[in-house]
Amino acid sequence: MGAFESCFGDNNEVATPDPEVRRQQMLDAAERRKKESEERGIKNPERVKEQQRKKKEAEDLAAQHTGVNSGGLKWQVH
């Protein structure tokens, strides 16, 4: 092994990036992994997001309508 060390030089230092650069790289990698895992098995991720948005809007609208008559009881005067 000693013969190969002379080919690579005497540089024993390993270049490590600045902690802030390393933190940003780790953050980017985590975001990329999260996005890939969310899209796994989905052919059209934009369509899924649109469907989720529409479903949430429908749920919000239903909650607004049921909030007016909450409890399900109505007064009847005879």
PDB file with one MODEL, atoms N, CA, C and O in Angstrom:
MODEL        1
ATOM      1  N   MET A   1       0.816  -1.188   0.000  1.00  0.00           N
ATOM      2  CA  MET A   1       0.000   0.000   0.000  1.00  0.00           C
ATOM      3  C   MET A   1       0.859   1.251   0.000  1.00  0.00           C
ATOM      4  O   MET A   1       0.432   2.294  -0.494  1.00  0.00           O
ATOM      5  N   GLY A   2       2.043   1.161   0.539  1.00  0.00           N
ATOM      6  CA  GLY A   2       2.918   2.321   0.622  1.00  0.00           C
ATOM      7  C   GLY A   2       3.270   2.867  -0.746  1.00  0.00           C
ATOM      8  O   GLY A   2       3.512   4.065  -0.891  1.00  0.00           O
ATOM      9  N   ALA A   3       3.302   2.009  -1.750  1.00  0.00           N
ATOM     10  CA  ALA A   3       3.650   2.452  -3.093  1.00  0.00           C
ATOM     11  C   ALA A   3       2.558   3.327  -3.683  1.00  0.00           C
ATOM     12  O   ALA A   3       2.847   4.205  -4.496  1.00  0.00           O
ATOM     13  N   PHE A   4       1.323   3.109  -3.296  1.00  0.00           N
ATOM     14  CA  PHE A   4       0.219   3.883  -3.851  1.00  0.00           C
ATOM     15  C   PHE A   4       0.087   5.245  -3.185  1.00  0.00           C
ATOM     16  O   PHE A   4      -0.434   6.180  -3.793  1.00  0.00           O
ATOM     17  N   GLU A   5       0.546   5.372  -1.958  1.00  0.00           N
ATOM     18  CA  GLU A   5       0.428   6.636  -1.263  1.00  0.00           C
ATOM     19  C   GLU A   5       1.231   7.723  -1.955  1.00  0.00           C
ATOM     20  O   GLU A   5       0.814   8.881  -1.962  1.00  0.00           O
ATOM     21  N   SER A   6       2.356   7.384  -2.527  1.00  0.00           N
ATOM     22  CA  SER A   6       3.186   8.389  -3.174  1.00  0.00           C
ATOM     23  C   SER A   6       2.517   8.924  -4.436  1.00  0.00           C
ATOM     24  O   SER A   6       2.801  10.051  -4.841  1.00  0.00           O
ATOM     25  N   CYS A   7       1.646   8.157  -5.061  1.00  0.00           N
ATOM     26  CA  CYS A   7       0.950   8.610  -6.261  1.00  0.00           C
ATOM     27  C   CYS A   7      -0.082   9.682  -5.937  1.00  0.00           C
ATOM     28  O   CYS A   7      -0.327  10.586  -6.736  1.00  0.00           O
ATOM     29  N   PHE A   8      -0.675   9.571  -4.773  1.00  0.00           N
ATOM     30  CA  PHE A   8      -1.735  10.504  -4.421  1.00  0.00           C
ATOM     31  C   PHE A   8      -1.224  11.719  -3.670  1.00  0.00           C
ATOM     32  O   PHE A   8      -1.999  12.635  -3.395  1.00  0.00           O
ATOM     33  N   GLY A   9       0.002  11.752  -3.345  1.00  0.00           N
ATOM     34  CA  GLY A   9       0.577  12.889  -2.648  1.00  0.00           C
ATOM     35  C   GLY A   9       0.513  12.706  -1.147  1.00  0.00           C
ATOM     36  O   GLY A   9       0.023  11.693  -0.648  1.00  0.00           O
ATOM     37  N   ASP A  10       1.018  13.703  -0.433  1.00  0.00           N
ATOM     38  CA  ASP A  10       1.060  13.631   1.016  1.00  0.00           C
ATOM     39  C   ASP A  10      -0.091  14.407   1.655  1.00  0.00           C
ATOM     40  O   ASP A  10      -0.033  14.748   2.836  1.00  0.00           O
ATOM     41  N   ASN A  11      -1.097  14.674   0.903  1.00  0.00           N
ATOM     42  CA  ASN A  11      -2.231  15.435   1.410  1.00  0.00           C
ATOM     43  C   ASN A  11      -3.138  14.507   2.220  1.00  0.00           C
ATOM     44  O   ASN A  11      -3.931  13.755   1.652  1.00  0.00           O
ATOM     45  N   ASN A  12      -3.020  14.562   3.521  1.00  0.00           N
ATOM     46  CA  ASN A  12      -3.825  13.713   4.393  1.00  0.00           C
ATOM     47  C   ASN A  12      -5.124  14.394   4.815  1.00  0.00           C
ATOM     48  O   ASN A  12      -5.955  13.781   5.486  1.00  0.00           O
ATOM     49  N   GLU A  13      -5.302  15.640   4.432  1.00  0.00           N
ATOM     50  CA  GLU A  13      -6.499  16.382   4.822  1.00  0.00           C
ATOM     51  C   GLU A  13      -7.667  16.015   3.918  1.00  0.00           C
ATOM     52  O   GLU A  13      -7.516  15.868   2.705  1.00  0.00           O
ATOM     53  N   VAL A  14      -8.816  15.873   4.527  1.00  0.00           N
ATOM     54  CA  VAL A  14     -10.039  15.628   3.780  1.00  0.00           C
ATOM     55  C   VAL A  14     -10.790  16.952   3.737  1.00  0.00           C
ATOM     56  O   VAL A  14     -11.046  17.567   4.772  1.00  0.00           O
ATOM     57  N   ALA A  15     -11.134  17.375   2.549  1.00  0.00           N
ATOM     58  CA  ALA A  15     -11.814  18.668   2.405  1.00  0.00           C
ATOM     59  C   ALA A  15     -13.228  18.562   2.955  1.00  0.00           C
ATOM     60  O   ALA A  15     -14.061  17.838   2.409  1.00  0.00           O
ATOM     61  N   THR A  16     -13.496  19.285   4.036  1.00  0.00           N
ATOM     62  CA  THR A  16     -14.840  19.310   4.614  1.00  0.00           C
ATOM     63  C   THR A  16     -15.434  20.689   4.363  1.00  0.00           C
ATOM     64  O   THR A  16     -14.763  21.702   4.564  1.00  0.00           O
ATOM     65  N   PRO A  17     -16.676  20.732   3.931  1.00  0.00           N
ATOM     66  CA  PRO A  17     -17.284  22.025   3.649  1.00  0.00           C
ATOM     67  C   PRO A  17     -17.595  22.780   4.946  1.00  0.00           C
ATOM     68  O   PRO A  17     -17.632  22.205   6.034  1.00  0.00           O
ATOM     69  N   ASP A  18     -17.807  24.030   4.794  1.00  0.00           N
ATOM     70  CA  ASP A  18     -18.199  24.901   5.898  1.00  0.00           C
ATOM     71  C   ASP A  18     -19.464  24.336   6.551  1.00  0.00           C
ATOM     72  O   ASP A  18     -20.320  23.814   5.836  1.00  0.00           O
ATOM     73  N   PRO A  19     -19.615  24.417   7.856  1.00  0.00           N
ATOM     74  CA  PRO A  19     -20.816  23.855   8.512  1.00  0.00           C
ATOM     75  C   PRO A  19     -22.128  24.401   7.937  1.00  0.00           C
ATOM     76  O   PRO A  19     -23.105  23.660   7.830  1.00  0.00           O
ATOM     77  N   GLU A  20     -22.163  25.665   7.571  1.00  0.00           N
ATOM     78  CA  GLU A  20     -23.390  26.239   7.001  1.00  0.00           C
ATOM     79  C   GLU A  20     -23.681  25.640   5.624  1.00  0.00           C
ATOM     80  O   GLU A  20     -24.837  25.371   5.298  1.00  0.00           O
ATOM     81  N   VAL A  21     -22.633  25.429   4.811  1.00  0.00           N
ATOM     82  CA  VAL A  21     -22.801  24.806   3.494  1.00  0.00           C
ATOM     83  C   VAL A  21     -23.270  23.373   3.675  1.00  0.00           C
ATOM     84  O   VAL A  21     -24.169  22.913   2.971  1.00  0.00           O
ATOM     85  N   ARG A  22     -22.663  22.672   4.613  1.00  0.00           N
ATOM     86  CA  ARG A  22     -23.050  21.272   4.878  1.00  0.00           C
ATOM     87  C   ARG A  22     -24.501  21.183   5.345  1.00  0.00           C
ATOM     88  O   ARG A  22     -25.235  20.284   4.934  1.00  0.00           O
ATOM     89  N   ARG A  23     -24.916  22.125   6.212  1.00  0.00           N
ATOM     90  CA  ARG A  23     -26.292  22.153   6.700  1.00  0.00           C
ATOM     91  C   ARG A  23     -27.277  22.375   5.548  1.00  0.00           C
ATOM     92  O   ARG A  23     -28.328  21.736   5.488  1.00  0.00           O
ATOM     93  N   GLN A  24     -26.927  23.281   4.640  1.00  0.00           N
ATOM     94  CA  GLN A  24     -27.792  23.551   3.488  1.00  0.00           C
ATOM     95  C   GLN A  24     -27.879  22.338   2.570  1.00  0.00           C
ATOM     96  O   GLN A  24     -28.950  22.027   2.048  1.00  0.00           O
ATOM     97  N   GLN A  25     -26.752  21.651   2.371  1.00  0.00           N
ATOM     98  CA  GLN A  25     -26.758  20.449   1.545  1.00  0.00           C
ATOM     99  C   GLN A  25     -27.644  19.373   2.161  1.00  0.00           C
ATOM    100  O   GLN A  25     -28.386  18.694   1.451  1.00  0.00           O
ATOM    101  N   MET A  26     -27.568  19.218   3.474  1.00  0.00           N
ATOM    102  CA  MET A  26     -28.387  18.225   4.154  1.00  0.00           C
ATOM    103  C   MET A  26     -29.868  18.585   4.067  1.00  0.00           C
ATOM    104  O   MET A  26     -30.716  17.709   3.898  1.00  0.00           O
ATOM    105  N   LEU A  27     -30.176  19.877   4.183  1.00  0.00           N
ATOM    106  CA  LEU A  27     -31.554  20.330   4.070  1.00  0.00           C
ATOM    107  C   LEU A  27     -32.099  20.067   2.671  1.00  0.00           C
ATOM    108  O   LEU A  27     -33.223  19.588   2.521  1.00  0.00           O
ATOM    109  N   ASP A  28     -31.308  20.376   1.650  1.00  0.00           N
ATOM    110  CA  ASP A  28     -31.726  20.129   0.268  1.00  0.00           C
ATOM    111  C   ASP A  28     -31.965  18.635   0.027  1.00  0.00           C
ATOM    112  O   ASP A  28     -32.946  18.252  -0.611  1.00  0.00           O
ATOM    113  N   ALA A  29     -31.075  17.811   0.535  1.00  0.00           N
ATOM    114  CA  ALA A  29     -31.222  16.362   0.351  1.00  0.00           C
ATOM    115  C   ALA A  29     -32.476  15.851   1.057  1.00  0.00           C
ATOM    116  O   ALA A  29     -33.182  14.996   0.523  1.00  0.00           O
ATOM    117  N   ALA A  30     -32.756  16.367   2.252  1.00  0.00           N
ATOM    118  CA  ALA A  30     -33.951  15.939   2.983  1.00  0.00           C
ATOM    119  C   ALA A  30     -35.217  16.352   2.249  1.00  0.00           C
ATOM    120  O   ALA A  30     -36.168  15.574   2.166  1.00  0.00           O
ATOM    121  N   GLU A  31     -35.238  17.573   1.714  1.00  0.00           N
ATOM    122  CA  GLU A  31     -36.410  18.035   0.954  1.00  0.00           C
ATOM    123  C   GLU A  31     -36.615  17.191  -0.297  1.00  0.00           C
ATOM    124  O   GLU A  31     -37.745  16.855  -0.651  1.00  0.00           O
ATOM    125  N   ARG A  32     -35.513  16.851  -0.966  1.00  0.00           N
ATOM    126  CA  ARG A  32     -35.596  16.036  -2.175  1.00  0.00           C
ATOM    127  C   ARG A  32     -36.143  14.644  -1.846  1.00  0.00           C
ATOM    128  O   ARG A  32     -36.994  14.121  -2.567  1.00  0.00           O
ATOM    129  N   ARG A  33     -35.651  14.046  -0.754  1.00  0.00           N
ATOM    130  CA  ARG A  33     -36.149  12.729  -0.339  1.00  0.00           C
ATOM    131  C   ARG A  33     -37.625  12.787   0.029  1.00  0.00           C
ATOM    132  O   ARG A  33     -38.381  11.875  -0.305  1.00  0.00           O
ATOM    133  N   LYS A  34     -38.039  13.842   0.708  1.00  0.00           N
ATOM    134  CA  LYS A  34     -39.441  13.990   1.101  1.00  0.00           C
ATOM    135  C   LYS A  34     -40.326  14.093  -0.137  1.00  0.00           C
ATOM    136  O   LYS A  34     -41.372  13.449  -0.214  1.00  0.00           O
ATOM    137  N   LYS A  35     -39.905  14.901  -1.101  1.00  0.00           N
ATOM    138  CA  LYS A  35     -40.688  15.069  -2.333  1.00  0.00           C
ATOM    139  C   LYS A  35     -40.778  13.749  -3.091  1.00  0.00           C
ATOM    140  O   LYS A  35     -41.844  13.383  -3.586  1.00  0.00           O
ATOM    141  N   GLU A  36     -39.659  13.037  -3.182  1.00  0.00           N
ATOM    142  CA  GLU A  36     -39.660  11.761  -3.896  1.00  0.00           C
ATOM    143  C   GLU A  36     -40.562  10.739  -3.212  1.00  0.00           C
ATOM    144  O   GLU A  36     -41.251   9.970  -3.882  1.00  0.00           O
ATOM    145  N   SER A  37     -40.562  10.729  -1.890  1.00  0.00           N
ATOM    146  CA  SER A  37     -41.403   9.755  -1.186  1.00  0.00           C
ATOM    147  C   SER A  37     -42.883  10.109  -1.308  1.00  0.00           C
ATOM    148  O   SER A  37     -43.731   9.217  -1.351  1.00  0.00           O
ATOM    149  N   GLU A  38     -43.200  11.407  -1.365  1.00  0.00           N
ATOM    150  CA  GLU A  38     -44.590  11.823  -1.546  1.00  0.00           C
ATOM    151  C   GLU A  38     -45.110  11.438  -2.923  1.00  0.00           C
ATOM    152  O   GLU A  38     -46.285  11.104  -3.075  1.00  0.00           O
ATOM    153  N   GLU A  39     -44.243  11.484  -3.919  1.00  0.00           N
ATOM    154  CA  GLU A  39     -44.647  11.221  -5.295  1.00  0.00           C
ATOM    155  C   GLU A  39     -44.508   9.751  -5.689  1.00  0.00           C
ATOM    156  O   GLU A  39     -44.857   9.378  -6.809  1.00  0.00           O
ATOM    157  N   ARG A  40     -44.008   8.926  -4.795  1.00  0.00           N
ATOM    158  CA  ARG A  40     -43.799   7.518  -5.113  1.00  0.00           C
ATOM    159  C   ARG A  40     -45.136   6.845  -5.417  1.00  0.00           C
ATOM    160  O   ARG A  40     -46.056   6.889  -4.600  1.00  0.00           O
ATOM    161  N   GLY A  41     -45.242   6.228  -6.584  1.00  0.00           N
ATOM    162  CA  GLY A  41     -46.451   5.517  -6.970  1.00  0.00           C
ATOM    163  C   GLY A  41     -47.520   6.399  -7.580  1.00  0.00           C
ATOM    164  O   GLY A  41     -48.595   5.906  -7.920  1.00  0.00           O
ATOM    165  N   ILE A  42     -47.262   7.677  -7.728  1.00  0.00           N
ATOM    166  CA  ILE A  42     -48.245   8.598  -8.298  1.00  0.00           C
ATOM    167  C   ILE A  42     -47.776   8.987  -9.692  1.00  0.00           C
ATOM    168  O   ILE A  42     -46.656   9.465  -9.874  1.00  0.00           O
ATOM    169  N   LYS A  43     -48.649   8.776 -10.674  1.00  0.00           N
ATOM    170  CA  LYS A  43     -48.271   9.097 -12.049  1.00  0.00           C
ATOM    171  C   LYS A  43     -48.325  10.600 -12.308  1.00  0.00           C
ATOM    172  O   LYS A  43     -47.476  11.149 -13.009  1.00  0.00           O
ATOM    173  N   ASN A  44     -49.337  11.261 -11.732  1.00  0.00           N
ATOM    174  CA  ASN A  44     -49.489  12.693 -11.952  1.00  0.00           C
ATOM    175  C   ASN A  44     -49.659  13.395 -10.603  1.00  0.00           C
ATOM    176  O   ASN A  44     -50.784  13.554 -10.128  1.00  0.00           O
ATOM    177  N   PRO A  45     -48.547  13.817  -9.980  1.00  0.00           N
ATOM    178  CA  PRO A  45     -48.635  14.415  -8.645  1.00  0.00           C
ATOM    179  C   PRO A  45     -49.431  15.719  -8.614  1.00  0.00           C
ATOM    180  O   PRO A  45     -50.067  16.022  -7.605  1.00  0.00           O
ATOM    181  N   GLU A  46     -49.409  16.484  -9.684  1.00  0.00           N
ATOM    182  CA  GLU A  46     -50.162  17.747  -9.718  1.00  0.00           C
ATOM    183  C   GLU A  46     -51.660  17.475  -9.642  1.00  0.00           C
ATOM    184  O   GLU A  46     -52.390  18.220  -8.988  1.00  0.00           O
ATOM    185  N   ARG A  47     -52.121  16.431 -10.295  1.00  0.00           N
ATOM    186  CA  ARG A  47     -53.543  16.076 -10.274  1.00  0.00           C
ATOM    187  C   ARG A  47     -53.969  15.679  -8.860  1.00  0.00           C
ATOM    188  O   ARG A  47     -55.056  16.035  -8.404  1.00  0.00           O
ATOM    189  N   VAL A  48     -53.108  14.944  -8.181  1.00  0.00           N
ATOM    190  CA  VAL A  48     -53.406  14.523  -6.814  1.00  0.00           C
ATOM    191  C   VAL A  48     -53.499  15.740  -5.898  1.00  0.00           C
ATOM    192  O   VAL A  48     -54.397  15.821  -5.061  1.00  0.00           O
ATOM    193  N   LYS A  49     -52.584  16.676  -6.052  1.00  0.00           N
ATOM    194  CA  LYS A  49     -52.613  17.885  -5.232  1.00  0.00           C
ATOM    195  C   LYS A  49     -53.890  18.680  -5.484  1.00  0.00           C
ATOM    196  O   LYS A  49     -54.489  19.217  -4.553  1.00  0.00           O
ATOM    197  N   GLU A  50     -54.300  18.751  -6.741  1.00  0.00           N
ATOM    198  CA  GLU A  50     -55.539  19.458  -7.095  1.00  0.00           C
ATOM    199  C   GLU A  50     -56.749  18.763  -6.464  1.00  0.00           C
ATOM    200  O   GLU A  50     -57.648  19.432  -5.954  1.00  0.00           O
ATOM    201  N   GLN A  51     -56.778  17.439  -6.494  1.00  0.00           N
ATOM    202  CA  GLN A  51     -57.882  16.694  -5.881  1.00  0.00           C
ATOM    203  C   GLN A  51     -57.914  16.912  -4.374  1.00  0.00           C
ATOM    204  O   GLN A  51     -58.988  17.061  -3.790  1.00  0.00           O
ATOM    205  N   GLN A  52     -56.750  16.932  -3.745  1.00  0.00           N
ATOM    206  CA  GLN A  52     -56.694  17.172  -2.311  1.00  0.00           C
ATOM    207  C   GLN A  52     -57.189  18.569  -1.974  1.00  0.00           C
ATOM    208  O   GLN A  52     -57.889  18.758  -0.978  1.00  0.00           O
ATOM    209  N   ARG A  53     -56.832  19.551  -2.796  1.00  0.00           N
ATOM    210  CA  ARG A  53     -57.273  20.926  -2.575  1.00  0.00           C
ATOM    211  C   ARG A  53     -58.786  21.030  -2.703  1.00  0.00           C
ATOM    212  O   ARG A  53     -59.435  21.675  -1.879  1.00  0.00           O
ATOM    213  N   LYS A  54     -59.354  20.399  -3.733  1.00  0.00           N
ATOM    214  CA  LYS A  54     -60.800  20.428  -3.933  1.00  0.00           C
ATOM    215  C   LYS A  54     -61.529  19.738  -2.780  1.00  0.00           C
ATOM    216  O   LYS A  54     -62.573  20.210  -2.330  1.00  0.00           O
ATOM    217  N   LYS A  55     -60.978  18.627  -2.307  1.00  0.00           N
ATOM    218  CA  LYS A  55     -61.598  17.905  -1.198  1.00  0.00           C
ATOM    219  C   LYS A  55     -61.606  18.765   0.063  1.00  0.00           C
ATOM    220  O   LYS A  55     -62.599  18.795   0.790  1.00  0.00           O
ATOM    221  N   LYS A  56     -60.506  19.459   0.322  1.00  0.00           N
ATOM    222  CA  LYS A  56     -60.429  20.327   1.495  1.00  0.00           C
ATOM    223  C   LYS A  56     -61.417  21.475   1.377  1.00  0.00           C
ATOM    224  O   LYS A  56     -62.058  21.836   2.364  1.00  0.00           O
ATOM    225  N   GLU A  57     -61.553  22.058   0.192  1.00  0.00           N
ATOM    226  CA  GLU A  57     -62.512  23.143  -0.015  1.00  0.00           C
ATOM    227  C   GLU A  57     -63.935  22.650   0.229  1.00  0.00           C
ATOM    228  O   GLU A  57     -64.741  23.351   0.840  1.00  0.00           O
ATOM    229  N   ALA A  58     -64.243  21.447  -0.247  1.00  0.00           N
ATOM    230  CA  ALA A  58     -65.580  20.887  -0.050  1.00  0.00           C
ATOM    231  C   ALA A  58     -65.835  20.636   1.439  1.00  0.00           C
ATOM    232  O   ALA A  58     -66.937  20.885   1.926  1.00  0.00           O
ATOM    233  N   GLU A  59     -64.839  20.150   2.152  1.00  0.00           N
ATOM    234  CA  GLU A  59     -64.995  19.915   3.586  1.00  0.00           C
ATOM    235  C   GLU A  59     -65.192  21.228   4.336  1.00  0.00           C
ATOM    236  O   GLU A  59     -66.010  21.307   5.253  1.00  0.00           O
ATOM    237  N   ASP A  60     -64.442  22.257   3.947  1.00  0.00           N
ATOM    238  CA  ASP A  60     -64.587  23.562   4.581  1.00  0.00           C
ATOM    239  C   ASP A  60     -65.976  24.145   4.328  1.00  0.00           C
ATOM    240  O   ASP A  60     -66.595  24.709   5.231  1.00  0.00           O
ATOM    241  N   LEU A  61     -66.455  24.004   3.105  1.00  0.00           N
ATOM    242  CA  LEU A  61     -67.782  24.507   2.758  1.00  0.00           C
ATOM    243  C   LEU A  61     -68.858  23.760   3.541  1.00  0.00           C
ATOM    244  O   LEU A  61     -69.812  24.376   4.017  1.00  0.00           O
ATOM    245  N   ALA A  62     -68.716  22.441   3.681  1.00  0.00           N
ATOM    246  CA  ALA A  62     -69.675  21.650   4.437  1.00  0.00           C
ATOM    247  C   ALA A  62     -69.645  22.048   5.917  1.00  0.00           C
ATOM    248  O   ALA A  62     -70.688  22.089   6.570  1.00  0.00           O
ATOM    249  N   ALA A  63     -68.467  22.337   6.436  1.00  0.00           N
ATOM    250  CA  ALA A  63     -68.341  22.743   7.836  1.00  0.00           C
ATOM    251  C   ALA A  63     -69.011  24.098   8.064  1.00  0.00           C
ATOM    252  O   ALA A  63     -69.585  24.328   9.128  1.00  0.00           O
ATOM    253  N   GLN A  64     -68.945  24.985   7.093  1.00  0.00           N
ATOM    254  CA  GLN A  64     -69.590  26.292   7.215  1.00  0.00           C
ATOM    255  C   GLN A  64     -71.099  26.136   7.251  1.00  0.00           C
ATOM    256  O   GLN A  64     -71.769  26.820   8.025  1.00  0.00           O
ATOM    257  N   HIS A  65     -71.641  25.259   6.437  1.00  0.00           N
ATOM    258  CA  HIS A  65     -73.088  25.071   6.383  1.00  0.00           C
ATOM    259  C   HIS A  65     -73.606  24.375   7.633  1.00  0.00           C
ATOM    260  O   HIS A  65     -74.688  24.708   8.116  1.00  0.00           O
ATOM    261  N   THR A  66     -72.869  23.430   8.158  1.00  0.00           N
ATOM    262  CA  THR A  66     -73.325  22.735   9.359  1.00  0.00           C
ATOM    263  C   THR A  66     -73.117  23.598  10.593  1.00  0.00           C
ATOM    264  O   THR A  66     -73.777  23.382  11.609  1.00  0.00           O
ATOM    265  N   GLY A  67     -72.223  24.561  10.529  1.00  0.00           N
ATOM    266  CA  GLY A  67     -71.980  25.443  11.670  1.00  0.00           C
ATOM    267  C   GLY A  67     -73.165  26.339  11.973  1.00  0.00           C
ATOM    268  O   GLY A  67     -73.331  26.752  13.121  1.00  0.00           O
ATOM    269  N   VAL A  68     -73.998  26.656  10.987  1.00  0.00           N
ATOM    270  CA  VAL A  68     -75.153  27.519  11.186  1.00  0.00           C
ATOM    271  C   VAL A  68     -76.199  26.817  12.030  1.00  0.00           C
ATOM    272  O   VAL A  68     -76.753  27.428  12.944  1.00  0.00           O
ATOM    273  N   ASN A  69     -76.481  25.582  11.760  1.00  0.00           N
ATOM    274  CA  ASN A  69     -77.488  24.797  12.493  1.00  0.00           C
ATOM    275  C   ASN A  69     -76.810  23.751  13.364  1.00  0.00           C
ATOM    276  O   ASN A  69     -77.170  22.575  13.316  1.00  0.00           O
ATOM    277  N   SER A  70     -75.856  24.159  14.139  1.00  0.00           N
ATOM    278  CA  SER A  70     -75.124  23.176  14.950  1.00  0.00           C
ATOM    279  C   SER A  70     -76.050  22.574  15.999  1.00  0.00           C
ATOM    280  O   SER A  70     -76.938  23.247  16.524  1.00  0.00           O
ATOM    281  N   GLY A  71     -75.835  21.325  16.290  1.00  0.00           N
ATOM    282  CA  GLY A  71     -76.638  20.625  17.268  1.00  0.00           C
ATOM    283  C   GLY A  71     -77.772  19.838  16.644  1.00  0.00           C
ATOM    284  O   GLY A  71     -78.207  18.839  17.215  1.00  0.00           O
ATOM    285  N   GLY A  72     -78.253  20.250  15.511  1.00  0.00           N
ATOM    286  CA  GLY A  72     -79.311  19.518  14.825  1.00  0.00           C
ATOM    287  C   GLY A  72     -80.695  19.738  15.416  1.00  0.00           C
ATOM    288  O   GLY A  72     -81.652  19.114  14.957  1.00  0.00           O
ATOM    289  N   LEU A  73     -80.839  20.603  16.417  1.00  0.00           N
ATOM    290  CA  LEU A  73     -82.145  20.842  17.030  1.00  0.00           C
ATOM    291  C   LEU A  73     -82.748  22.126  16.460  1.00  0.00           C
ATOM    292  O   LEU A  73     -82.045  23.119  16.271  1.00  0.00           O
ATOM    293  N   LYS A  74     -84.025  22.099  16.194  1.00  0.00           N
ATOM    294  CA  LYS A  74     -84.712  23.293  15.681  1.00  0.00           C
ATOM    295  C   LYS A  74     -85.888  23.604  16.596  1.00  0.00           C
ATOM    296  O   LYS A  74     -86.544  22.698  17.108  1.00  0.00           O
ATOM    297  N   TRP A  75     -86.140  24.849  16.790  1.00  0.00           N
ATOM    298  CA  TRP A  75     -87.283  25.292  17.595  1.00  0.00           C
ATOM    299  C   TRP A  75     -88.537  25.237  16.762  1.00  0.00           C
ATOM    300  O   TRP A  75     -88.551  25.635  15.598  1.00  0.00           O
ATOM    301  N   GLN A  76     -89.569  24.750  17.362  1.00  0.00           N
ATOM    302  CA  GLN A  76     -90.882  24.758  16.704  1.00  0.00           C
ATOM    303  C   GLN A  76     -91.870  25.459  17.621  1.00  0.00           C
ATOM    304  O   GLN A  76     -92.008  25.117  18.796  1.00  0.00           O
ATOM    305  N   VAL A  77     -92.544  26.435  17.064  1.00  0.00           N
ATOM    306  CA  VAL A  77     -93.541  27.161  17.851  1.00  0.00           C
ATOM    307  C   VAL A  77     -94.910  26.809  17.312  1.00  0.00           C
ATOM    308  O   VAL A  77     -95.145  26.905  16.107  1.00  0.00           O
ATOM    309  N   HIS A  78     -95.857  26.385  18.225  1.00  0.00           N
ATOM    310  CA  HIS A  78     -97.212  26.024  17.808  1.00  0.00           C
ATOM    311  C   HIS A  78     -98.178  27.026  18.283  1.00  0.00           C
ATOM    312  O   HIS A  78     -99.376  26.897  18.030  1.00  0.00           O
TER     313      HIS A  78
ENDMDL
END
